[in-house]
Amino acid sequence: MTNDIMTNISMSEITVIISALLIFFSIVFGIIRLVIGPDTVDRVVAIDLLTIVTIALIALLAHQAERYIYLDVALVYGLLSFLGVLAVARFLERGI
């Protein structure tokens, strides 16, 4: 019985499940760092981590739904996230 269940699951499905679990744990640890972070820089890094994890989640959903146009959304989101982190870093360094 167990052998039949394991043969019905493809390697791609196993990879998607493992990726989803790793993304979930990354979100949990990012939120913990965001809440606990003793410094503003730690919170900015946690927000950057959460945006990167969101990009990975969008890519995983694009693969799962077979709608690869979502990858363009992830790319634009990554660029905006990078520009946002640069703006916050400049503000924290010397103000506007």
PyMOL CGO cylinders between C-alpha atoms (Angstrom):
from pymol import cmd
from pymol.cgo import CYLINDER

trace = [
    CYLINDER, 0.00, 0.00, 0.00, 2.74, 2.47, 0.92, 0.3, 1, 1, 1, 1, 1, 1,
    CYLINDER, 2.74, 2.47, 0.92, 4.64, 1.57, -2.23, 0.3, 1, 1, 1, 1, 1, 1,
    CYLINDER, 4.64, 1.57, -2.23, 1.63, 2.50, -4.38, 0.3, 1, 1, 1, 1, 1, 1,
    CYLINDER, 1.63, 2.50, -4.38, 1.37, 5.94, -2.79, 0.3, 1, 1, 1, 1, 1, 1,
    CYLINDER, 1.37, 5.94, -2.79, 5.05, 6.67, -3.29, 0.3, 1, 1, 1, 1, 1, 1,
    CYLINDER, 5.05, 6.67, -3.29, 4.98, 5.65, -6.96, 0.3, 1, 1, 1, 1, 1, 1,
    CYLINDER, 4.98, 5.65, -6.96, 2.11, 8.06, -7.70, 0.3, 1, 1, 1, 1, 1, 1,
    CYLINDER, 2.11, 8.06, -7.70, 4.07, 11.10, -6.50, 0.3, 1, 1, 1, 1, 1, 1,
    CYLINDER, 4.07, 11.10, -6.50, 6.47, 12.48, -9.08, 0.3, 1, 1, 1, 1, 1, 1,
    CYLINDER, 6.47, 12.48, -9.08, 9.84, 13.97, -8.32, 0.3, 1, 1, 1, 1, 1, 1,
    CYLINDER, 9.84, 13.97, -8.32, 8.55, 17.39, -9.35, 0.3, 1, 1, 1, 1, 1, 1,
    CYLINDER, 8.55, 17.39, -9.35, 5.75, 17.22, -6.79, 0.3, 1, 1, 1, 1, 1, 1,
    CYLINDER, 5.75, 17.22, -6.79, 8.19, 16.22, -4.06, 0.3, 1, 1, 1, 1, 1, 1,
    CYLINDER, 8.19, 16.22, -4.06, 10.43, 19.15, -4.98, 0.3, 1, 1, 1, 1, 1, 1,
    CYLINDER, 10.43, 19.15, -4.98, 7.48, 21.56, -4.85, 0.3, 1, 1, 1, 1, 1, 1,
    CYLINDER, 7.48, 21.56, -4.85, 6.43, 20.27, -1.42, 0.3, 1, 1, 1, 1, 1, 1,
    CYLINDER, 6.43, 20.27, -1.42, 9.95, 20.57, -0.01, 0.3, 1, 1, 1, 1, 1, 1,
    CYLINDER, 9.95, 20.57, -0.01, 10.30, 24.06, -1.50, 0.3, 1, 1, 1, 1, 1, 1,
    CYLINDER, 10.30, 24.06, -1.50, 6.99, 25.14, 0.01, 0.3, 1, 1, 1, 1, 1, 1,
    CYLINDER, 6.99, 25.14, 0.01, 8.09, 23.91, 3.43, 0.3, 1, 1, 1, 1, 1, 1,
    CYLINDER, 8.09, 23.91, 3.43, 11.40, 25.76, 3.19, 0.3, 1, 1, 1, 1, 1, 1,
    CYLINDER, 11.40, 25.76, 3.19, 9.60, 28.93, 2.11, 0.3, 1, 1, 1, 1, 1, 1,
    CYLINDER, 9.60, 28.93, 2.11, 7.23, 28.58, 5.06, 0.3, 1, 1, 1, 1, 1, 1,
    CYLINDER, 7.23, 28.58, 5.06, 10.11, 28.27, 7.53, 0.3, 1, 1, 1, 1, 1, 1,
    CYLINDER, 10.11, 28.27, 7.53, 11.85, 31.24, 5.93, 0.3, 1, 1, 1, 1, 1, 1,
    CYLINDER, 11.85, 31.24, 5.93, 8.71, 33.34, 6.40, 0.3, 1, 1, 1, 1, 1, 1,
    CYLINDER, 8.71, 33.34, 6.40, 8.47, 32.30, 10.05, 0.3, 1, 1, 1, 1, 1, 1,
    CYLINDER, 8.47, 32.30, 10.05, 12.12, 33.13, 10.76, 0.3, 1, 1, 1, 1, 1, 1,
    CYLINDER, 12.12, 33.13, 10.76, 11.84, 36.42, 8.87, 0.3, 1, 1, 1, 1, 1, 1,
    CYLINDER, 11.84, 36.42, 8.87, 8.83, 37.49, 10.92, 0.3, 1, 1, 1, 1, 1, 1,
    CYLINDER, 8.83, 37.49, 10.92, 10.64, 36.51, 14.12, 0.3, 1, 1, 1, 1, 1, 1,
    CYLINDER, 10.64, 36.51, 14.12, 13.63, 38.65, 13.11, 0.3, 1, 1, 1, 1, 1, 1,
    CYLINDER, 13.63, 38.65, 13.11, 11.27, 41.50, 12.20, 0.3, 1, 1, 1, 1, 1, 1,
    CYLINDER, 11.27, 41.50, 12.20, 9.60, 41.42, 15.61, 0.3, 1, 1, 1, 1, 1, 1,
    CYLINDER, 9.60, 41.42, 15.61, 12.65, 40.69, 17.77, 0.3, 1, 1, 1, 1, 1, 1,
    CYLINDER, 12.65, 40.69, 17.77, 15.24, 42.68, 15.79, 0.3, 1, 1, 1, 1, 1, 1,
    CYLINDER, 15.24, 42.68, 15.79, 16.88, 44.96, 18.33, 0.3, 1, 1, 1, 1, 1, 1,
    CYLINDER, 16.88, 44.96, 18.33, 18.02, 47.42, 15.69, 0.3, 1, 1, 1, 1, 1, 1,
    CYLINDER, 18.02, 47.42, 15.69, 16.44, 49.17, 12.73, 0.3, 1, 1, 1, 1, 1, 1,
    CYLINDER, 16.44, 49.17, 12.73, 18.97, 47.61, 10.38, 0.3, 1, 1, 1, 1, 1, 1,
    CYLINDER, 18.97, 47.61, 10.38, 17.90, 44.13, 11.53, 0.3, 1, 1, 1, 1, 1, 1,
    CYLINDER, 17.90, 44.13, 11.53, 14.29, 44.98, 10.71, 0.3, 1, 1, 1, 1, 1, 1,
    CYLINDER, 14.29, 44.98, 10.71, 15.26, 46.26, 7.25, 0.3, 1, 1, 1, 1, 1, 1,
    CYLINDER, 15.26, 46.26, 7.25, 17.17, 43.05, 6.57, 0.3, 1, 1, 1, 1, 1, 1,
    CYLINDER, 17.17, 43.05, 6.57, 14.15, 41.04, 7.75, 0.3, 1, 1, 1, 1, 1, 1,
    CYLINDER, 14.15, 41.04, 7.75, 11.86, 42.94, 5.37, 0.3, 1, 1, 1, 1, 1, 1,
    CYLINDER, 11.86, 42.94, 5.37, 14.34, 42.35, 2.55, 0.3, 1, 1, 1, 1, 1, 1,
    CYLINDER, 14.34, 42.35, 2.55, 14.38, 38.64, 3.43, 0.3, 1, 1, 1, 1, 1, 1,
    CYLINDER, 14.38, 38.64, 3.43, 10.59, 38.54, 3.33, 0.3, 1, 1, 1, 1, 1, 1,
    CYLINDER, 10.59, 38.54, 3.33, 10.52, 40.17, -0.10, 0.3, 1, 1, 1, 1, 1, 1,
    CYLINDER, 10.52, 40.17, -0.10, 13.04, 37.64, -1.41, 0.3, 1, 1, 1, 1, 1, 1,
    CYLINDER, 13.04, 37.64, -1.41, 10.99, 34.80, 0.05, 0.3, 1, 1, 1, 1, 1, 1,
    CYLINDER, 10.99, 34.80, 0.05, 7.89, 36.29, -1.57, 0.3, 1, 1, 1, 1, 1, 1,
    CYLINDER, 7.89, 36.29, -1.57, 9.69, 36.26, -4.92, 0.3, 1, 1, 1, 1, 1, 1,
    CYLINDER, 9.69, 36.26, -4.92, 10.50, 32.59, -4.38, 0.3, 1, 1, 1, 1, 1, 1,
    CYLINDER, 10.50, 32.59, -4.38, 6.85, 31.94, -3.51, 0.3, 1, 1, 1, 1, 1, 1,
    CYLINDER, 6.85, 31.94, -3.51, 5.69, 33.70, -6.69, 0.3, 1, 1, 1, 1, 1, 1,
    CYLINDER, 5.69, 33.70, -6.69, 8.12, 31.59, -8.73, 0.3, 1, 1, 1, 1, 1, 1,
    CYLINDER, 8.12, 31.59, -8.73, 6.88, 28.41, -7.05, 0.3, 1, 1, 1, 1, 1, 1,
    CYLINDER, 6.88, 28.41, -7.05, 3.27, 29.34, -7.75, 0.3, 1, 1, 1, 1, 1, 1,
    CYLINDER, 3.27, 29.34, -7.75, 4.16, 30.13, -11.36, 0.3, 1, 1, 1, 1, 1, 1,
    CYLINDER, 4.16, 30.13, -11.36, 5.61, 26.66, -11.72, 0.3, 1, 1, 1, 1, 1, 1,
    CYLINDER, 5.61, 26.66, -11.72, 2.69, 25.01, -9.99, 0.3, 1, 1, 1, 1, 1, 1,
    CYLINDER, 2.69, 25.01, -9.99, 0.06, 26.86, -12.04, 0.3, 1, 1, 1, 1, 1, 1,
    CYLINDER, 0.06, 26.86, -12.04, 2.14, 26.64, -15.24, 0.3, 1, 1, 1, 1, 1, 1,
    CYLINDER, 2.14, 26.64, -15.24, 1.61, 30.39, -15.76, 0.3, 1, 1, 1, 1, 1, 1,
    CYLINDER, 1.61, 30.39, -15.76, 5.12, 31.63, -16.39, 0.3, 1, 1, 1, 1, 1, 1,
    CYLINDER, 5.12, 31.63, -16.39, 3.97, 35.22, -16.85, 0.3, 1, 1, 1, 1, 1, 1,
    CYLINDER, 3.97, 35.22, -16.85, 4.10, 35.38, -13.03, 0.3, 1, 1, 1, 1, 1, 1,
    CYLINDER, 4.10, 35.38, -13.03, 7.88, 35.25, -13.30, 0.3, 1, 1, 1, 1, 1, 1,
    CYLINDER, 7.88, 35.25, -13.30, 7.77, 38.71, -14.86, 0.3, 1, 1, 1, 1, 1, 1,
    CYLINDER, 7.77, 38.71, -14.86, 5.83, 39.89, -11.82, 0.3, 1, 1, 1, 1, 1, 1,
    CYLINDER, 5.83, 39.89, -11.82, 8.49, 38.39, -9.56, 0.3, 1, 1, 1, 1, 1, 1,
    CYLINDER, 8.49, 38.39, -9.56, 11.23, 40.12, -11.54, 0.3, 1, 1, 1, 1, 1, 1,
    CYLINDER, 11.23, 40.12, -11.54, 9.58, 43.53, -11.27, 0.3, 1, 1, 1, 1, 1, 1,
    CYLINDER, 9.58, 43.53, -11.27, 8.90, 42.94, -7.58, 0.3, 1, 1, 1, 1, 1, 1,
    CYLINDER, 8.90, 42.94, -7.58, 12.57, 42.10, -7.06, 0.3, 1, 1, 1, 1, 1, 1,
    CYLINDER, 12.57, 42.10, -7.06, 13.70, 45.29, -8.77, 0.3, 1, 1, 1, 1, 1, 1,
    CYLINDER, 13.70, 45.29, -8.77, 11.32, 47.41, -6.71, 0.3, 1, 1, 1, 1, 1, 1,
    CYLINDER, 11.32, 47.41, -6.71, 12.46, 45.67, -3.55, 0.3, 1, 1, 1, 1, 1, 1,
    CYLINDER, 12.46, 45.67, -3.55, 16.09, 46.38, -4.38, 0.3, 1, 1, 1, 1, 1, 1,
    CYLINDER, 16.09, 46.38, -4.38, 15.36, 50.05, -4.98, 0.3, 1, 1, 1, 1, 1, 1,
    CYLINDER, 15.36, 50.05, -4.98, 13.39, 50.23, -1.73, 0.3, 1, 1, 1, 1, 1, 1,
    CYLINDER, 13.39, 50.23, -1.73, 16.23, 48.74, 0.28, 0.3, 1, 1, 1, 1, 1, 1,
    CYLINDER, 16.23, 48.74, 0.28, 18.66, 51.20, -1.32, 0.3, 1, 1, 1, 1, 1, 1,
    CYLINDER, 18.66, 51.20, -1.32, 16.41, 54.11, -0.37, 0.3, 1, 1, 1, 1, 1, 1,
    CYLINDER, 16.41, 54.11, -0.37, 16.06, 52.92, 3.22, 0.3, 1, 1, 1, 1, 1, 1,
    CYLINDER, 16.06, 52.92, 3.22, 19.81, 52.33, 3.50, 0.3, 1, 1, 1, 1, 1, 1,
    CYLINDER, 19.81, 52.33, 3.50, 20.51, 55.84, 2.25, 0.3, 1, 1, 1, 1, 1, 1,
    CYLINDER, 20.51, 55.84, 2.25, 17.99, 57.28, 4.69, 0.3, 1, 1, 1, 1, 1, 1,
    CYLINDER, 17.99, 57.28, 4.69, 19.49, 55.34, 7.62, 0.3, 1, 1, 1, 1, 1, 1,
    CYLINDER, 19.49, 55.34, 7.62, 23.01, 56.37, 6.66, 0.3, 1, 1, 1, 1, 1, 1,
    CYLINDER, 23.01, 56.37, 6.66, 22.58, 60.13, 6.36, 0.3, 1, 1, 1, 1, 1, 1,
    CYLINDER, 22.58, 60.13, 6.36, 18.94, 61.07, 6.09, 0.3, 1, 1, 1, 1, 1, 1,
    CYLINDER, 18.94, 61.07, 6.09, 17.19, 62.40, 3.01, 0.3, 1, 1, 1, 1, 1, 1,
]
cmd.load_cgo(trace, "trace")
